[in-house]
Amino acid sequence: MKKSSIVLIVAVLFLMVPLMAQSEEIHRTGPCKADYEKFCKDVKPGQGRIARCMKVHENELSPACRDKIEADREKAQDFIKACKPDATKFCKDIKPGHGRIISCLKSHEAELSPQCNAYFRKK
């Protein structure tokens, strides 16, 4: 695999960081609130720690919470699928992390594919 392909894959994975932050909030509310309180309430939020804690306890979570987490995973995969070509086109030289890829994509909002742009209009 070419080095540029590996860098791109890593960059696309960093597209998920803002989604993980949203996911952490979702884990503390709605159908996952009781599970969060039971298993992860002492986990410091940030950097995907709550999501990892919930993953560790995945088999113990309520069916409603597992369904919510699965739906969130599908949304994240859809986002990556929709925005990967735009990230490759506009952000290939951007160092991943700290929301830089998302910021790059937002700065090209007028040029993004309709599929990727739709994710930014949903907010």
KOLGU-4560 file (N, C-alpha, C; in nm, 3 decimals, padded with zeros to 5 digits):
<recs>
<n_xx: 00.085 n_yy: -00.118 n_zz: 00.000 ca_xx: 00.000 ca_yy: 00.000 ca_zz: 00.000 c_xx: 00.089 c_yy: 00.124 c_zz: 00.000 mol: A seq: 1 type: MET>
<n_xx: 00.056 n_yy: 00.221 n_zz: -00.081 ca_xx: 00.133 ca_yy: 00.344 ca_zz: -00.088 c_xx: 00.122 c_yy: 00.422 c_zz: 00.041 mol: A seq: 2 type: LYS>
<n_xx: 00.229 n_yy: 00.496 n_zz: 00.072 ca_xx: 00.229 ca_yy: 00.579 ca_zz: 00.192 c_xx: 00.115 c_yy: 00.680 c_zz: 00.188 mol: A seq: 3 type: LYS>
<n_xx: 00.088 n_yy: 00.738 n_zz: 00.073 ca_xx: -00.020 ca_yy: 00.837 ca_zz: 00.062 c_xx: -00.156 c_yy: 00.774 c_zz: 00.093 mol: A seq: 4 type: SER>
<n_xx: -00.175 n_yy: 00.649 n_zz: 00.056 ca_xx: -00.301 ca_yy: 00.580 ca_zz: 00.087 c_xx: -00.316 c_yy: 00.560 c_zz: 00.236 mol: A seq: 5 type: SER>
<n_xx: -00.208 n_yy: 00.524 n_zz: 00.303 ca_xx: -00.212 ca_yy: 00.505 ca_zz: 00.447 c_xx: -00.243 c_yy: 00.637 c_zz: 00.517 mol: A seq: 6 type: ILE>
<n_xx: -00.177 n_yy: 00.744 n_zz: 00.473 ca_xx: -00.202 ca_yy: 00.876 ca_zz: 00.531 c_xx: -00.348 c_yy: 00.915 c_zz: 00.512 mol: A seq: 7 type: VAL>
<n_xx: -00.403 n_yy: 00.888 n_zz: 00.395 ca_xx: -00.542 ca_yy: 00.921 ca_zz: 00.368 c_xx: -00.636 c_yy: 00.843 c_zz: 00.457 mol: A seq: 8 type: LEU>
<n_xx: -00.609 n_yy: 00.716 n_zz: 00.476 ca_xx: -00.693 ca_yy: 00.633 ca_zz: 00.562 c_xx: -00.692 c_yy: 00.689 c_zz: 00.704 mol: A seq: 9 type: ILE>
<n_xx: -00.575 n_yy: 00.724 n_zz: 00.753 ca_xx: -00.564 ca_yy: 00.782 ca_zz: 00.887 c_xx: -00.641 c_yy: 00.914 c_zz: 00.893 mol: A seq: 10 type: VAL>
<n_xx: -00.627 n_yy: 00.996 n_zz: 00.789 ca_xx: -00.699 ca_yy: 01.124 ca_zz: 00.785 c_xx: -00.850 c_yy: 01.103 c_zz: 00.790 mol: A seq: 11 type: ALA>
<n_xx: -00.898 n_yy: 01.007 n_zz: 00.716 ca_xx: -01.043 ca_yy: 00.981 ca_zz: 00.714 c_xx: -01.089 c_yy: 00.933 c_zz: 00.850 mol: A seq: 12 type: VAL>
<n_xx: -01.007 n_yy: 00.852 n_zz: 00.917 ca_xx: -01.045 ca_yy: 00.808 ca_zz: 01.051 c_xx: -01.060 c_yy: 00.928 c_zz: 01.145 mol: A seq: 13 type: LEU>
<n_xx: -00.977 n_yy: 01.031 n_zz: 01.125 ca_xx: -00.988 ca_yy: 01.149 ca_zz: 01.209 c_xx: -01.113 c_yy: 01.231 c_zz: 01.178 mol: A seq: 14 type: PHE>
<n_xx: -01.177 n_yy: 01.202 n_zz: 01.066 ca_xx: -01.307 ca_yy: 01.265 ca_zz: 01.040 c_xx: -01.407 c_yy: 01.223 c_zz: 01.146 mol: A seq: 15 type: LEU>
<n_xx: -01.384 n_yy: 01.109 n_zz: 01.207 ca_xx: -01.478 ca_yy: 01.055 ca_zz: 01.304 c_xx: -01.466 c_yy: 01.120 c_zz: 01.440 mol: A seq: 16 type: MET>
<n_xx: -01.359 n_yy: 01.194 n_zz: 01.468 ca_xx: -01.339 ca_yy: 01.250 ca_zz: 01.601 c_xx: -01.456 c_yy: 01.339 c_zz: 01.645 mol: A seq: 17 type: VAL>
<n_xx: -01.503 n_yy: 01.433 n_zz: 01.561 ca_xx: -01.619 ca_yy: 01.512 ca_zz: 01.605 c_xx: -01.742 c_yy: 01.423 c_zz: 01.626 mol: A seq: 18 type: PRO>
<n_xx: -01.755 n_yy: 01.320 n_zz: 01.546 ca_xx: -01.868 ca_yy: 01.230 ca_zz: 01.563 c_xx: -01.857 c_yy: 01.155 c_zz: 01.694 mol: A seq: 19 type: LEU>
<n_xx: -01.735 n_yy: 01.120 n_zz: 01.734 ca_xx: -01.716 ca_yy: 01.053 ca_zz: 01.861 c_xx: -01.755 c_yy: 01.146 c_zz: 01.976 mol: A seq: 20 type: MET>
<n_xx: -01.721 n_yy: 01.276 n_zz: 01.962 ca_xx: -01.758 ca_yy: 01.371 ca_zz: 02.067 c_xx: -01.910 c_yy: 01.378 c_zz: 02.080 mol: A seq: 21 type: ALA>
<n_xx: -01.978 n_yy: 01.383 n_zz: 01.967 ca_xx: -02.124 ca_yy: 01.381 ca_zz: 01.971 c_xx: -02.172 c_yy: 01.250 c_zz: 02.031 mol: A seq: 22 type: GLN>
<n_xx: -02.108 n_yy: 01.143 n_zz: 01.994 ca_xx: -02.146 ca_yy: 01.011 ca_zz: 02.044 c_xx: -02.131 c_yy: 01.005 c_zz: 02.195 mol: A seq: 23 type: SER>
<n_xx: -02.026 n_yy: 01.067 n_zz: 02.249 ca_xx: -02.009 ca_yy: 01.065 ca_zz: 02.394 c_xx: -02.126 c_yy: 01.134 c_zz: 02.462 mol: A seq: 24 type: GLU>
<n_xx: -02.174 n_yy: 01.243 n_zz: 02.406 ca_xx: -02.290 ca_yy: 01.311 ca_zz: 02.464 c_xx: -02.413 c_yy: 01.222 c_zz: 02.452 mol: A seq: 25 type: GLU>
<n_xx: -02.429 n_yy: 01.157 n_zz: 02.340 ca_xx: -02.543 ca_yy: 01.068 ca_zz: 02.319 c_xx: -02.540 c_yy: 00.953 c_zz: 02.420 mol: A seq: 26 type: ILE>
<n_xx: -02.422 n_yy: 00.904 n_zz: 02.454 ca_xx: -02.411 ca_yy: 00.794 ca_zz: 02.550 c_xx: -02.461 c_yy: 00.836 c_zz: 02.689 mol: A seq: 27 type: HIS>
<n_xx: -02.451 n_yy: 00.964 n_zz: 02.720 ca_xx: -02.490 ca_yy: 01.011 ca_zz: 02.853 c_xx: -02.637 c_yy: 01.050 c_zz: 02.860 mol: A seq: 28 type: ARG>
<n_xx: -02.708 n_yy: 01.040 n_zz: 02.749 ca_xx: -02.848 ca_yy: 01.080 ca_zz: 02.744 c_xx: -02.930 c_yy: 00.972 c_zz: 02.674 mol: A seq: 29 type: THR>
<n_xx: -03.058 n_yy: 00.994 n_zz: 02.664 ca_xx: -03.145 ca_yy: 00.906 ca_zz: 02.587 c_xx: -03.141 c_yy: 00.762 c_zz: 02.632 mol: A seq: 30 type: GLY>
<n_xx: -03.149 n_yy: 00.669 n_zz: 02.536 ca_xx: -03.159 ca_yy: 00.527 ca_zz: 02.571 c_xx: -03.034 c_yy: 00.471 c_zz: 02.638 mol: A seq: 31 type: PRO>
<n_xx: -02.924 n_yy: 00.544 n_zz: 02.636 ca_xx: -02.800 ca_yy: 00.494 ca_zz: 02.697 c_xx: -02.771 c_yy: 00.555 c_zz: 02.834 mol: A seq: 32 type: CYS>
<n_xx: -02.857 n_yy: 00.646 n_zz: 02.878 ca_xx: -02.828 ca_yy: 00.716 ca_zz: 03.004 c_xx: -02.811 c_yy: 00.619 c_zz: 03.122 mol: A seq: 33 type: LYS>
<n_xx: -02.903 n_yy: 00.526 n_zz: 03.139 ca_xx: -02.894 ca_yy: 00.433 ca_zz: 03.252 c_xx: -02.769 c_yy: 00.346 c_zz: 03.241 mol: A seq: 34 type: ALA>
<n_xx: -02.735 n_yy: 00.303 n_zz: 03.120 ca_xx: -02.615 ca_yy: 00.222 ca_zz: 03.101 c_xx: -02.489 c_yy: 00.303 c_zz: 03.129 mol: A seq: 35 type: ASP>
<n_xx: -02.489 n_yy: 00.428 n_zz: 03.084 ca_xx: -02.376 ca_yy: 00.516 ca_zz: 03.111 c_xx: -02.359 c_yy: 00.531 c_zz: 03.263 mol: A seq: 36 type: TYR>
<n_xx: -02.470 n_yy: 00.559 n_zz: 03.333 ca_xx: -02.464 ca_yy: 00.577 ca_zz: 03.478 c_xx: -02.412 c_yy: 00.450 c_zz: 03.547 mol: A seq: 37 type: GLU>
<n_xx: -02.453 n_yy: 00.335 n_zz: 03.497 ca_xx: -02.415 ca_yy: 00.208 ca_zz: 03.558 c_xx: -02.268 c_yy: 00.173 c_zz: 03.534 mol: A seq: 38 type: LYS>
<n_xx: -02.220 n_yy: 00.195 n_zz: 03.410 ca_xx: -02.087 ca_yy: 00.144 ca_zz: 03.374 c_xx: -01.978 c_yy: 00.250 c_zz: 03.358 mol: A seq: 39 type: PHE>
<n_xx: -02.015 n_yy: 00.373 n_zz: 03.322 ca_xx: -01.911 ca_yy: 00.467 ca_zz: 03.277 c_xx: -01.919 c_yy: 00.605 c_zz: 03.341 mol: A seq: 40 type: CYS>
<n_xx: -01.999 n_yy: 00.623 n_zz: 03.444 ca_xx: -02.018 ca_yy: 00.757 ca_zz: 03.499 c_xx: -01.890 c_yy: 00.818 c_zz: 03.555 mol: A seq: 41 type: LYS>
<n_xx: -01.793 n_yy: 00.738 n_zz: 03.593 ca_xx: -01.669 ca_yy: 00.790 ca_zz: 03.648 c_xx: -01.560 c_yy: 00.811 c_zz: 03.542 mol: A seq: 42 type: ASP>
<n_xx: -01.594 n_yy: 00.785 n_zz: 03.417 ca_xx: -01.499 ca_yy: 00.803 ca_zz: 03.307 c_xx: -01.498 c_yy: 00.950 c_zz: 03.266 mol: A seq: 43 type: VAL>
<n_xx: -01.378 n_yy: 01.006 n_zz: 03.257 ca_xx: -01.365 ca_yy: 01.146 ca_zz: 03.216 c_xx: -01.402 c_yy: 01.158 c_zz: 03.068 mol: A seq: 44 type: LYS>
<n_xx: -01.495 n_yy: 01.248 n_zz: 03.034 ca_xx: -01.532 ca_yy: 01.266 ca_zz: 02.893 c_xx: -01.416 c_yy: 01.320 c_zz: 02.809 mol: A seq: 45 type: PRO>
<n_xx: -01.418 n_yy: 01.288 n_zz: 02.683 ca_xx: -01.318 ca_yy: 01.338 ca_zz: 02.589 c_xx: -01.234 c_yy: 01.227 c_zz: 02.530 mol: A seq: 46 type: GLY>
<n_xx: -01.188 n_yy: 01.252 n_zz: 02.409 ca_xx: -01.098 ca_yy: 01.163 ca_zz: 02.337 c_xx: -01.155 c_yy: 01.021 c_zz: 02.322 mol: A seq: 47 type: GLN>
<n_xx: -01.286 n_yy: 01.011 n_zz: 02.319 ca_xx: -01.349 ca_yy: 00.882 ca_zz: 02.295 c_xx: -01.350 c_yy: 00.788 c_zz: 02.414 mol: A seq: 48 type: GLY>
<n_xx: -01.317 n_yy: 00.839 n_zz: 02.534 ca_xx: -01.309 ca_yy: 00.751 ca_zz: 02.652 c_xx: -01.444 c_yy: 00.690 c_zz: 02.687 mol: A seq: 49 type: ARG>
<n_xx: -01.550 n_yy: 00.770 n_zz: 02.680 ca_xx: -01.682 ca_yy: 00.716 ca_zz: 02.715 c_xx: -01.725 c_yy: 00.613 c_zz: 02.611 mol: A seq: 50 type: ILE>
<n_xx: -01.701 n_yy: 00.643 n_zz: 02.484 ca_xx: -01.735 ca_yy: 00.548 ca_zz: 02.379 c_xx: -01.659 c_yy: 00.416 c_zz: 02.400 mol: A seq: 51 type: ALA>
<n_xx: -01.532 n_yy: 00.425 n_zz: 02.438 ca_xx: -01.454 ca_yy: 00.302 ca_zz: 02.463 c_xx: -01.509 c_yy: 00.227 c_zz: 02.583 mol: A seq: 52 type: ARG>
<n_xx: -01.547 n_yy: 00.299 n_zz: 02.687 ca_xx: -01.605 ca_yy: 00.234 ca_zz: 02.805 c_xx: -01.733 c_yy: 00.161 c_zz: 02.767 mol: A seq: 53 type: CYS>
<n_xx: -01.818 n_yy: 00.229 n_zz: 02.691 ca_xx: -01.943 ca_yy: 00.165 ca_zz: 02.650 c_xx: -01.914 c_yy: 00.043 c_zz: 02.564 mol: A seq: 54 type: MET>
<n_xx: -01.811 n_yy: 00.050 n_zz: 02.481 ca_xx: -01.773 ca_yy: -00.063 ca_zz: 02.396 c_xx: -01.730 c_yy: -00.182 c_zz: 02.482 mol: A seq: 55 type: LYS>
<n_xx: -01.654 n_yy: -00.154 n_zz: 02.588 ca_xx: -01.609 ca_yy: -00.261 ca_zz: 02.678 c_xx: -01.730 c_yy: -00.333 c_zz: 02.739 mol: A seq: 56 type: VAL>
<n_xx: -01.835 n_yy: -00.258 n_zz: 02.767 ca_xx: -01.955 ca_yy: -00.314 ca_zz: 02.831 c_xx: -02.066 c_yy: -00.344 c_zz: 02.730 mol: A seq: 57 type: HIS>
<n_xx: -02.033 n_yy: -00.348 n_zz: 02.603 ca_xx: -02.133 ca_yy: -00.362 ca_zz: 02.497 c_xx: -02.230 c_yy: -00.479 c_zz: 02.521 mol: A seq: 58 type: GLU>
<n_xx: -02.179 n_yy: -00.591 n_zz: 02.564 ca_xx: -02.266 ca_yy: -00.709 ca_zz: 02.585 c_xx: -02.359 c_yy: -00.693 c_zz: 02.704 mol: A seq: 59 type: ASN>
<n_xx: -02.331 n_yy: -00.595 n_zz: 02.791 ca_xx: -02.412 ca_yy: -00.573 ca_zz: 02.909 c_xx: -02.513 c_yy: -00.460 c_zz: 02.891 mol: A seq: 60 type: GLU>
<n_xx: -02.504 n_yy: -00.388 n_zz: 02.781 ca_xx: -02.590 ca_yy: -00.272 ca_zz: 02.759 c_xx: -02.732 c_yy: -00.315 c_zz: 02.727 mol: A seq: 61 type: LEU>
<n_xx: -02.825 n_yy: -00.225 n_zz: 02.754 ca_xx: -02.965 ca_yy: -00.251 ca_zz: 02.721 c_xx: -02.981 c_yy: -00.261 c_zz: 02.570 mol: A seq: 62 type: SER>
<n_xx: -03.080 n_yy: -00.336 n_zz: 02.523 ca_xx: -03.103 ca_yy: -00.345 ca_zz: 02.378 c_xx: -03.125 c_yy: -00.209 c_zz: 02.313 mol: A seq: 63 type: PRO>
<n_xx: -03.196 n_yy: -00.119 n_zz: 02.380 ca_xx: -03.221 ca_yy: 00.015 ca_zz: 02.322 c_xx: -03.090 c_yy: 00.092 c_zz: 02.306 mol: A seq: 64 type: ALA>
<n_xx: -03.002 n_yy: 00.081 n_zz: 02.403 ca_xx: -02.873 ca_yy: 00.149 ca_zz: 02.394 c_xx: -02.787 c_yy: 00.088 c_zz: 02.284 mol: A seq: 65 type: CYS>
<n_xx: -02.783 n_yy: -00.044 n_zz: 02.277 ca_xx: -02.706 ca_yy: -00.110 ca_zz: 02.169 c_xx: -02.758 c_yy: -00.067 c_zz: 02.032 mol: A seq: 66 type: ARG>
<n_xx: -02.889 n_yy: -00.057 n_zz: 02.019 ca_xx: -02.947 ca_yy: -00.013 ca_zz: 01.891 c_xx: -02.905 c_yy: 00.130 c_zz: 01.858 mol: A seq: 67 type: ASP>
<n_xx: -02.903 n_yy: 00.216 n_zz: 01.959 ca_xx: -02.864 ca_yy: 00.356 ca_zz: 01.938 c_xx: -02.717 c_yy: 00.364 c_zz: 01.897 mol: A seq: 68 type: LYS>
<n_xx: -02.634 n_yy: 00.288 n_zz: 01.963 ca_xx: -02.491 ca_yy: 00.289 ca_zz: 01.930 c_xx: -02.470 c_yy: 00.237 c_zz: 01.788 mol: A seq: 69 type: ILE>
<n_xx: -02.538 n_yy: 00.133 n_zz: 01.750 ca_xx: -02.526 ca_yy: 00.078 ca_zz: 01.614 c_xx: -02.572 c_yy: 00.181 c_zz: 01.511 mol: A seq: 70 type: GLU>
<n_xx: -02.680 n_yy: 00.251 n_zz: 01.540 ca_xx: -02.728 ca_yy: 00.355 ca_zz: 01.448 c_xx: -02.624 c_yy: 00.467 c_zz: 01.435 mol: A seq: 71 type: ALA>
<n_xx: -02.560 n_yy: 00.503 n_zz: 01.546 ca_xx: -02.455 ca_yy: 00.605 ca_zz: 01.541 c_xx: -02.335 c_yy: 00.558 c_zz: 01.459 mol: A seq: 72 type: ASP>
<n_xx: -02.299 n_yy: 00.432 n_zz: 01.473 ca_xx: -02.188 ca_yy: 00.377 ca_zz: 01.395 c_xx: -02.219 c_yy: 00.382 c_zz: 01.245 mol: A seq: 73 type: ARG>
<n_xx: -02.342 n_yy: 00.347 n_zz: 01.212 ca_xx: -02.382 ca_yy: 00.351 ca_zz: 01.071 c_xx: -02.376 c_yy: 00.494 c_zz: 01.017 mol: A seq: 74 type: GLU>
<n_xx: -02.420 n_yy: 00.591 n_zz: 01.096 ca_xx: -02.413 ca_yy: 00.732 ca_zz: 01.054 c_xx: -02.269 c_yy: 00.774 c_zz: 01.031 mol: A seq: 75 type: LYS>
<n_xx: -02.180 n_yy: 00.732 n_zz: 01.121 ca_xx: -02.038 ca_yy: 00.767 ca_zz: 01.107 c_xx: -01.980 c_yy: 00.706 c_zz: 00.980 mol: A seq: 76 type: ALA>
<n_xx: -02.014 n_yy: 00.581 n_zz: 00.953 ca_xx: -01.966 ca_yy: 00.516 ca_zz: 00.832 c_xx: -02.021 c_yy: 00.585 c_zz: 00.707 mol: A seq: 77 type: GLN>
<n_xx: -02.147 n_yy: 00.626 n_zz: 00.713 ca_xx: -02.207 ca_yy: 00.698 ca_zz: 00.600 c_xx: -02.135 c_yy: 00.831 c_zz: 00.578 mol: A seq: 78 type: ASP>
<n_xx: -02.101 n_yy: 00.900 n_zz: 00.687 ca_xx: -02.028 ca_yy: 01.027 ca_zz: 00.677 c_xx: -01.892 c_yy: 01.005 c_zz: 00.612 mol: A seq: 79 type: PHE>
<n_xx: -01.821 n_yy: 00.904 n_zz: 00.657 ca_xx: -01.689 ca_yy: 00.876 ca_zz: 00.599 c_xx: -01.703 c_yy: 00.843 c_zz: 00.451 mol: A seq: 80 type: ILE>
<n_xx: -01.799 n_yy: 00.759 n_zz: 00.418 ca_xx: -01.819 ca_yy: 00.722 ca_zz: 00.278 c_xx: -01.851 c_yy: 00.845 c_zz: 00.193 mol: A seq: 81 type: LYS>
<n_xx: -01.935 n_yy: 00.934 n_zz: 00.246 ca_xx: -01.976 ca_yy: 01.053 ca_zz: 00.171 c_xx: -01.862 c_yy: 01.155 c_zz: 00.158 mol: A seq: 82 type: ALA>
<n_xx: -01.779 n_yy: 01.166 n_zz: 00.260 ca_xx: -01.679 ca_yy: 01.274 ca_zz: 00.262 c_xx: -01.537 c_yy: 01.232 c_zz: 00.228 mol: A seq: 83 type: CYS>
<n_xx: -01.511 n_yy: 01.104 n_zz: 00.220 ca_xx: -01.374 ca_yy: 01.059 ca_zz: 00.190 c_xx: -01.322 c_yy: 01.116 c_zz: 00.059 mol: A seq: 84 type: LYS>
<n_xx: -01.400 n_yy: 01.116 n_zz: -00.050 ca_xx: -01.347 ca_yy: 01.175 ca_zz: -00.174 c_xx: -01.315 c_yy: 01.324 c_zz: -00.160 mol: A seq: 85 type: PRO>
<n_xx: -01.397 n_yy: 01.397 n_zz: -00.086 ca_xx: -01.372 ca_yy: 01.539 ca_zz: -00.066 c_xx: -01.250 c_yy: 01.561 c_zz: 00.023 mol: A seq: 86 type: ASP>
<n_xx: -01.233 n_yy: 01.477 n_zz: 00.125 ca_xx: -01.116 ca_yy: 01.488 ca_zz: 00.211 c_xx: -00.989 c_yy: 01.461 c_zz: 00.130 mol: A seq: 87 type: ALA>
<n_xx: -00.997 n_yy: 01.365 n_zz: 00.040 ca_xx: -00.884 ca_yy: 01.334 ca_zz: -00.047 c_xx: -00.854 c_yy: 01.452 c_zz: -00.139 mol: A seq: 88 type: THR>
<n_xx: -00.956 n_yy: 01.509 n_zz: -00.194 ca_xx: -00.940 ca_yy: 01.618 ca_zz: -00.291 c_xx: -00.891 c_yy: 01.748 c_zz: -00.227 mol: A seq: 89 type: LYS>
<n_xx: -00.953 n_yy: 01.787 n_zz: -00.116 ca_xx: -00.928 ca_yy: 01.919 ca_zz: -00.060 c_xx: -00.834 c_yy: 01.921 c_zz: 00.060 mol: A seq: 90 type: PHE>
<n_xx: -00.819 n_yy: 01.809 n_zz: 00.128 ca_xx: -00.751 ca_yy: 01.811 ca_zz: 00.258 c_xx: -00.635 c_yy: 01.713 c_zz: 00.268 mol: A seq: 91 type: CYS>
<n_xx: -00.585 n_yy: 01.666 n_zz: 00.156 ca_xx: -00.483 ca_yy: 01.561 ca_zz: 00.161 c_xx: -00.354 c_yy: 01.605 c_zz: 00.229 mol: A seq: 92 type: LYS>
<n_xx: -00.327 n_yy: 01.736 n_zz: 00.232 ca_xx: -00.204 ca_yy: 01.785 ca_zz: 00.294 c_xx: -00.227 c_yy: 01.836 c_zz: 00.437 mol: A seq: 93 type: ASP>
<n_xx: -00.346 n_yy: 01.817 n_zz: 00.489 ca_xx: -00.379 ca_yy: 01.863 ca_zz: 00.624 c_xx: -00.344 c_yy: 01.754 c_zz: 00.724 mol: A seq: 94 type: ILE>
<n_xx: -00.274 n_yy: 01.793 n_zz: 00.829 ca_xx: -00.238 ca_yy: 01.698 ca_zz: 00.934 c_xx: -00.364 c_yy: 01.665 c_zz: 01.014 mol: A seq: 95 type: LYS>
<n_xx: -00.398 n_yy: 01.536 n_zz: 01.025 ca_xx: -00.518 ca_yy: 01.497 ca_zz: 01.100 c_xx: -00.508 c_yy: 01.529 c_zz: 01.249 mol: A seq: 96 type: PRO>
<n_xx: -00.621 n_yy: 01.547 n_zz: 01.310 ca_xx: -00.628 ca_yy: 01.571 ca_zz: 01.454 c_xx: -00.683 c_yy: 01.708 c_zz: 01.486 mol: A seq: 97 type: GLY>
<n_xx: -00.742 n_yy: 01.718 n_zz: 01.603 ca_xx: -00.795 ca_yy: 01.844 ca_zz: 01.655 c_xx: -00.895 c_yy: 01.911 c_zz: 01.561 mol: A seq: 98 type: HIS>
<n_xx: -00.967 n_yy: 01.832 n_zz: 01.485 ca_xx: -01.072 ca_yy: 01.885 ca_zz: 01.398 c_xx: -01.022 c_yy: 01.953 c_zz: 01.272 mol: A seq: 99 type: GLY>
<n_xx: -00.893 n_yy: 01.936 n_zz: 01.239 ca_xx: -00.839 ca_yy: 02.005 ca_zz: 01.121 c_xx: -00.901 c_yy: 01.957 c_zz: 00.990 mol: A seq: 100 type: ARG>
<n_xx: -00.929 n_yy: 01.828 n_zz: 00.978 ca_xx: -00.990 ca_yy: 01.778 ca_zz: 00.854 c_xx: -01.131 c_yy: 01.832 c_zz: 00.840 mol: A seq: 101 type: ILE>
<n_xx: -01.206 n_yy: 01.832 n_zz: 00.950 ca_xx: -01.342 ca_yy: 01.887 ca_zz: 00.947 c_xx: -01.337 c_yy: 02.035 c_zz: 00.911 mol: A seq: 102 type: ILE>
<n_xx: -01.245 n_yy: 02.110 n_zz: 00.972 ca_xx: -01.231 ca_yy: 02.252 ca_zz: 00.940 c_xx: -01.197 c_yy: 02.272 c_zz: 00.793 mol: A seq: 103 type: SER>
<n_xx: -01.109 n_yy: 02.188 n_zz: 00.743 ca_xx: -01.072 ca_yy: 02.195 ca_zz: 00.602 c_xx: -01.194 c_yy: 02.172 c_zz: 00.514 mol: A seq: 104 type: CYS>
<n_xx: -01.269 n_yy: 02.068 n_zz: 00.545 ca_xx: -01.388 ca_yy: 02.040 ca_zz: 00.465 c_xx: -01.487 c_yy: 02.156 c_zz: 00.472 mol: A seq: 105 type: LEU>
<n_xx: -01.506 n_yy: 02.211 n_zz: 00.591 ca_xx: -01.598 ca_yy: 02.325 ca_zz: 00.606 c_xx: -01.551 c_yy: 02.445 c_zz: 00.525 mol: A seq: 106 type: LYS>
<n_xx: -01.419 n_yy: 02.464 n_zz: 00.518 ca_xx: -01.368 ca_yy: 02.578 ca_zz: 00.441 c_xx: -01.390 c_yy: 02.562 c_zz: 00.291 mol: A seq: 107 type: SER>
<n_xx: -01.420 n_yy: 02.441 n_zz: 00.250 ca_xx: -01.449 ca_yy: 02.411 ca_zz: 00.109 c_xx: -01.597 c_yy: 02.378 c_zz: 00.088 mol: A seq: 108 type: HIS>
<n_xx: -01.680 n_yy: 02.423 n_zz: 00.181 ca_xx: -01.821 ca_yy: 02.385 ca_zz: 00.181 c_xx: -01.888 c_yy: 02.407 c_zz: 00.046 mol: A seq: 109 type: GLU>
<n_xx: -01.858 n_yy: 02.517 n_zz: -00.018 ca_xx: -01.921 ca_yy: 02.548 ca_zz: -00.148 c_xx: -01.877 c_yy: 02.452 c_zz: -00.258 mol: A seq: 110 type: ALA>
<n_xx: -01.764 n_yy: 02.383 n_zz: -00.236 ca_xx: -01.709 ca_yy: 02.294 ca_zz: -00.338 c_xx: -01.733 c_yy: 02.146 c_zz: -00.308 mol: A seq: 111 type: GLU>
<n_xx: -01.786 n_yy: 02.116 n_zz: -00.190 ca_xx: -01.804 ca_yy: 01.977 ca_zz: -00.150 c_xx: -01.910 c_yy: 01.909 c_zz: -00.235 mol: A seq: 112 type: LEU>
<n_xx: -01.897 n_yy: 01.779 n_zz: -00.244 ca_xx: -02.000 ca_yy: 01.701 ca_zz: -00.312 c_xx: -02.130 c_yy: 01.719 c_zz: -00.235 mol: A seq: 113 type: SER>
<n_xx: -02.242 n_yy: 01.707 n_zz: -00.303 ca_xx: -02.371 ca_yy: 01.720 ca_zz: -00.233 c_xx: -02.384 c_yy: 01.619 c_zz: -00.118 mol: A seq: 114 type: PRO>
<n_xx: -02.330 n_yy: 01.499 n_zz: -00.136 ca_xx: -02.340 ca_yy: 01.396 ca_zz: -00.032 c_xx: -02.266 c_yy: 01.438 c_zz: 00.095 mol: A seq: 115 type: GLN>
<n_xx: -02.146 n_yy: 01.491 n_zz: 00.081 ca_xx: -02.069 ca_yy: 01.534 ca_zz: 00.198 c_xx: -02.128 c_yy: 01.663 c_zz: 00.256 mol: A seq: 116 type: CYS>
<n_xx: -02.161 n_yy: 01.755 n_zz: 00.170 ca_xx: -02.215 ca_yy: 01.883 ca_zz: 00.216 c_xx: -02.341 c_yy: 01.863 c_zz: 00.300 mol: A seq: 117 type: ASN>
<n_xx: -02.417 n_yy: 01.762 n_zz: 00.270 ca_xx: -02.540 ca_yy: 01.736 ca_zz: 00.345 c_xx: -02.512 c_yy: 01.715 c_zz: 00.493 mol: A seq: 118 type: ALA>
<n_xx: -02.398 n_yy: 01.657 n_zz: 00.528 ca_xx: -02.366 ca_yy: 01.635 ca_zz: 00.668 c_xx: -02.339 c_yy: 01.765 c_zz: 00.742 mol: A seq: 119 type: TYR>
<n_xx: -02.288 n_yy: 01.865 n_zz: 00.673 ca_xx: -02.263 ca_yy: 01.993 ca_zz: 00.736 c_xx: -02.390 c_yy: 02.076 c_zz: 00.748 mol: A seq: 120 type: PHE>
<n_xx: -02.486 n_yy: 02.054 n_zz: 00.662 ca_xx: -02.613 ca_yy: 02.127 ca_zz: 00.668 c_xx: -02.702 c_yy: 02.072 c_zz: 00.777 mol: A seq: 121 type: ARG>
<n_xx: -02.678 n_yy: 01.949 n_zz: 00.823 ca_xx: -02.763 ca_yy: 01.887 ca_zz: 00.925 c_xx: -02.744 c_yy: 01.949 c_zz: 01.063 mol: A seq: 122 type: LYS>
<n_xx: -02.631 n_yy: 02.013 n_zz: 01.086 ca_xx: -02.600 ca_yy: 02.066 ca_zz: 01.221 c_xx: -02.688 c_yy: 02.181 c_zz: 01.255 mol: A seq: 123 type: LYS>
</recs>
